[in-house]
Amino acid sequence: MAYSSAFFTGEKIQQKRQIKYVSRVKEKKRYVKRHSYFYMGLHGKDWVESLDFFEKIAESLMALSPHKRPNYKRGNRAATLIKCTL
C-alpha cells in the first residue's frame, strides 16, 4: 500500500515536470534513469517539508543576495506543484 502510494505520487511529480527539484535527472551517457517513481514519491515529500522548515533562513538569505530571487521563486512554484500531488 505504501509502495503504491509513493509510486503514484512520484509518477504525478514526473508528469508535472518537477522531477529536477526532487532528484537528479538522467545524464546524457546514462542508459537508464537514475531514480524510480517510488524514490521520487518518497523524497518529494521530504523536499517539500525541508523547504517549509528552512523558509525563514531562505528569506534572510534572499535579503543578502536579491539577484537569486528568481531561482527562489522558481523553487517555491515547484514546491506548490508538488504539494498539490501530496
Backbone as CSV, one residue per row, in Angstrom:
resi,resn,N_x,N_y,N_z,CA_x,CA_y,CA_z,C_x,C_y,C_z
1,MET,0.822,-1.185,0.000,0.000,0.000,0.000,0.878,1.265,0.000
2,ALA,1.874,1.298,0.878,2.758,2.465,0.955,3.591,2.585,-0.318
3,TYR,4.017,1.443,-0.845,4.794,1.463,-2.087,3.963,2.049,-3.224
4,SER,2.728,1.608,-3.325,1.847,2.099,-4.397,1.616,3.596,-4.271
5,SER,1.400,4.054,-3.050,1.169,5.481,-2.822,2.377,6.308,-3.242
6,ALA,3.575,5.879,-2.825,4.795,6.604,-3.181,5.040,6.544,-4.686
7,PHE,4.756,5.399,-5.296,4.948,5.245,-6.738,4.058,6.206,-7.516
8,PHE,2.773,6.245,-7.169,1.846,7.111,-7.896,2.134,8.592,-7.647
9,THR,2.591,8.920,-6.446,2.987,10.304,-6.161,4.190,10.691,-7.011
10,GLY,5.170,9.805,-7.099,6.340,10.065,-7.941,5.982,10.206,-9.399
11,GLU,5.028,9.409,-9.841,4.578,9.499,-11.226,3.914,10.852,-11.501
12,LYS,3.131,11.336,-10.540,2.482,12.643,-10.700,3.513,13.770,-10.714
13,ILE,4.542,13.642,-9.874,5.612,14.649,-9.848,6.306,14.690,-11.206
14,GLN,6.543,13.526,-11.786,7.195,13.457,-13.085,6.300,14.034,-14.176
15,GLN,5.009,13.794,-14.096,4.084,14.323,-15.094,4.014,15.847,-15.050
16,LYS,4.194,16.418,-13.862,4.179,17.881,-13.737,5.536,18.492,-14.065
17,ARG,6.483,17.648,-14.435,7.825,18.062,-14.848,8.585,18.799,-13.743
18,GLN,8.412,18.358,-12.511,9.124,18.952,-11.382,10.157,17.982,-10.817
19,ILE,10.518,16.991,-11.595,11.435,15.946,-11.164,12.821,16.501,-10.830
20,LYS,13.258,17.534,-11.541,14.612,18.051,-11.336,14.800,18.677,-9.963
21,TYR,13.708,19.032,-9.296,13.819,19.604,-7.961,13.933,18.525,-6.891
22,VAL,13.431,17.343,-7.185,13.409,16.271,-6.189,14.656,15.409,-6.281
23,SER,15.074,15.061,-7.479,16.232,14.186,-7.655,16.978,14.567,-8.922
24,ARG,18.109,13.933,-9.119,18.879,14.177,-10.333,18.154,13.567,-11.526
25,VAL,18.229,14.247,-12.621,17.648,13.692,-13.845,18.684,12.820,-14.541
26,LYS,18.253,12.104,-15.528,19.136,11.199,-16.255,20.239,11.976,-16.968
27,GLU,21.463,11.512,-16.840,22.579,12.143,-17.535,22.597,11.705,-18.996
28,LYS,23.354,12.398,-19.818,23.387,12.122,-21.254,23.868,10.704,-21.571
29,LYS,24.942,10.271,-20.945,25.536,8.975,-21.282,24.957,7.817,-20.472
30,ARG,24.052,8.096,-19.596,23.478,7.050,-18.749,22.349,6.350,-19.498
31,TYR,22.345,5.023,-19.475,21.367,4.243,-20.233,19.987,4.259,-19.587
32,VAL,19.948,4.149,-18.271,18.664,4.148,-17.558,18.590,5.371,-16.659
33,LYS,17.365,5.757,-16.301,17.209,6.920,-15.427,17.745,6.611,-14.033
34,ARG,18.099,7.638,-13.320,18.770,7.464,-12.037,17.840,6.960,-10.937
35,HIS,16.628,7.493,-10.845,15.731,7.140,-9.749,14.352,6.759,-10.271
36,SER,13.681,5.911,-9.503,12.355,5.433,-9.885,11.273,6.395,-9.403
37,TYR,10.044,6.139,-9.837,8.903,6.923,-9.366,8.741,6.766,-7.853
38,PHE,9.023,5.570,-7.343,8.928,5.318,-5.903,9.868,6.246,-5.140
39,TYR,11.106,6.340,-5.590,12.096,7.210,-4.954,11.633,8.665,-4.970
40,MET,11.125,9.107,-6.115,10.676,10.499,-6.227,9.468,10.767,-5.345
41,GLY,8.579,9.788,-5.217,7.419,9.955,-4.347,7.818,10.100,-2.894
42,LEU,8.804,9.304,-2.475,9.274,9.399,-1.089,10.010,10.708,-0.833
43,HIS,10.914,11.049,-1.709,11.766,12.208,-1.472,11.110,13.531,-1.854
44,GLY,10.072,13.501,-2.649,9.335,14.724,-2.945,8.699,15.287,-1.690
45,LYS,8.131,14.403,-0.891,7.529,14.809,0.386,8.598,15.391,1.315
46,ASP,9.739,14.737,1.391,10.830,15.224,2.241,11.345,16.580,1.764
47,TRP,11.439,16.765,0.455,11.934,18.020,-0.098,11.008,19.172,0.266
48,VAL,9.698,18.949,0.155,8.726,20.000,0.486,8.774,20.319,1.978
49,GLU,8.892,19.290,2.813,8.976,19.524,4.260,10.237,20.297,4.619
50,SER,11.347,20.011,3.957,12.580,20.741,4.263,12.475,22.205,3.827
51,LEU,11.754,22.466,2.743,11.545,23.860,2.333,10.745,24.623,3.378
52,ASP,9.726,23.983,3.927,8.937,24.631,4.975,9.787,24.889,6.215
53,PHE,10.654,23.938,6.530,11.498,24.043,7.719,12.507,25.190,7.586
54,PHE,13.092,25.348,6.409,14.135,26.355,6.196,13.619,27.641,5.557
55,GLU,12.327,27.882,5.621,11.736,29.035,4.942,12.286,30.369,5.452
56,LYS,12.367,30.544,6.756,12.846,31.819,7.312,14.324,32.046,7.000
57,ILE,15.098,30.978,7.042,16.523,31.100,6.713,16.689,31.503,5.249
58,ALA,15.902,30.884,4.386,15.988,31.208,2.953,15.588,32.655,2.694
59,GLU,14.580,33.137,3.389,14.164,34.531,3.205,15.242,35.500,3.657
60,SER,15.925,35.183,4.750,17.008,36.065,5.194,18.178,36.030,4.209
61,LEU,18.433,34.880,3.604,19.483,34.805,2.590,19.093,35.570,1.321
62,MET,17.818,35.587,1.004,17.351,36.347,-0.159,17.544,37.843,0.047
63,ALA,17.487,38.290,1.292,17.734,39.705,1.580,19.202,40.055,1.317
64,LEU,20.096,39.089,1.527,21.519,39.329,1.292,21.891,39.271,-0.188
65,SER,21.225,38.421,-0.938,21.540,38.303,-2.373,20.253,38.308,-3.195
66,PRO,19.738,39.505,-3.470,18.462,39.612,-4.188,18.512,39.120,-5.633
67,HIS,19.690,38.995,-6.221,19.776,38.501,-7.595,19.405,37.019,-7.699
68,LYS,19.333,36.326,-6.580,18.943,34.911,-6.567,17.433,34.723,-6.418
69,ARG,16.694,35.806,-6.261,15.247,35.725,-6.039,14.489,34.963,-7.132
70,PRO,14.825,35.114,-8.423,14.098,34.327,-9.439,14.245,32.813,-9.242
71,ASN,15.433,32.378,-8.836,15.632,30.949,-8.567,14.800,30.503,-7.373
72,TYR,14.741,31.347,-6.359,13.955,31.047,-5.162,12.470,30.943,-5.512
73,LYS,11.989,31.862,-6.336,10.580,31.829,-6.738,10.272,30.593,-7.574
74,ARG,11.201,30.198,-8.432,11.012,29.005,-9.247,10.931,27.757,-8.365
75,GLY,11.764,27.702,-7.345,11.716,26.583,-6.409,10.428,26.558,-5.610
76,ASN,9.950,27.727,-5.200,8.676,27.790,-4.471,7.512,27.357,-5.345
77,ARG,7.549,27.721,-6.614,6.488,27.295,-7.529,6.502,25.775,-7.682
78,ALA,7.690,25.203,-7.793,7.800,23.744,-7.883,7.273,23.089,-6.615
79,ALA,7.563,23.692,-5.472,7.085,23.131,-4.204,5.568,23.147,-4.134
80,THR,4.937,24.210,-4.611,3.471,24.250,-4.576,2.875,23.212,-5.520
81,LEU,3.508,22.988,-6.672,3.016,21.952,-7.579,3.161,20.562,-6.968
82,ILE,4.263,20.337,-6.273,4.478,19.033,-5.641,3.533,18.858,-4.459
83,LYS,3.268,19.935,-3.713,2.316,19.847,-2.598,0.934,19.442,-3.086
84,CYS,0.564,19.877,-4.277,-0.748,19.512,-4.835,-0.864,18.011,-5.058
85,THR,0.243,17.355,-5.357,0.195,15.914,-5.595,0.178,15.122,-4.298
86,LEU,0.650,15.725,-3.211,0.696,15.002,-1.932,-0.615,15.091,-1.278
